[in-house]
Structure formats: structure tokens, C-alpha cells
Amino acid sequence: MQDLKYIKSFRFGYARYHLENGKGLKAFLKVDYWNDRFEIVFKGEETDELFRSEIEEIARGLLSRKHGVNFATKIE
């Protein structure tokens, strides 16, 4: 474990996930962990509501499991 002298806080802010439905429809899930928000961006003009609802469920799950943990003490 490193002895950190200057970094006192290290937290996740944003994450971007790539999703695909197996039928060629692709989407990005942008999760803003810092502000408890997410955005779904579909590639192309086509959307699928069942696919969207599954992505929303995943996003809500990710946000519900975040811990607000400071990772500075865990850097190796």
C-alpha cells in the first residue's frame, strides 16, 4: 500500500457502459455516480422500449449499490 501524502479523496464520478441487444441495437449508458443520475444514448435512430427498460433497471441497480467510498486509502 502506498503512503499517500497529497491525495486525500479519490471517488468515482462518471462511468460509461456499452450495451448491445444482440440484434444490432447499441446504446451507451452514462452513469453520473457523483450526482446519482444516468443517461441512455442509443446509437442510430432506432430504439427499443424493452431494451431501454432493462438498461434503466441496470442503471438504478448500479446507483443503488454505490457506497460513496473514498478509494484513496485503497490505492496500491
N, C-alpha and C positions, 0 to 999 in steps of 0.2 A: 504494500500500500504506500502510495506517495504521501509525503507530508506537504499538503498544500498550504502555501503562505498567503497567496493573494486571491485565489478563487474561493469564495465563501458560499456561493449559491450556484447550482447547476441543475436546471429543471427543463423538462421537455416543454416546448412551446407549440410547435406545429409538426404535423406528420402528413404525408401524402401517400395514399394507398392506390394501387392499380387493381381494378376488378374487371372481370370478363364473365359473361353469362354462358359461354360455350357455343353461342350461336352467332358470334361475331360482334355483339354489342359490348362496348367497352366504356368504362367510367372511371373517374378519379374521385376518391373520397379524400377531401381535405379536412383534417381534424385540427381544430384550434384548442389544444388542451388548456392553454392558459385562460381562455375566456369561455370554456365549456360550450363551444359551437362547432358545427360541422357544415360542410357544403358538398353537394354532389354535382359533378360536372360530367355530362355524357359527351363522348367523342362522336361527332356527327350530329345529325338532326333527329335520329330515331331514339325513342325512349320506351321503356317497358315498366309499367307500374309495379308488377310483381318483383322485378329486379330492383327497382328503386326502394320498395318497402323492405326488402331484405338488406339492402345497403344501410338504410336508416336504422334498422334493428342492430346491425353490427356497430354502427357509429354510436348509438345510445349505450350499447354494452361497453365499448371502449371508454367512453366518457365516465360511465358509472364505476369503472374499475380503476380509474386514475387515483393516485394516492396523494398528490401534492407533495411528493417526496423530493427532498433535496439530495441529489446524487453526488454532490461534491465530496462527501465522505466515502464514496464507493469507487472513486477513480483509482485505477491501478497503473 
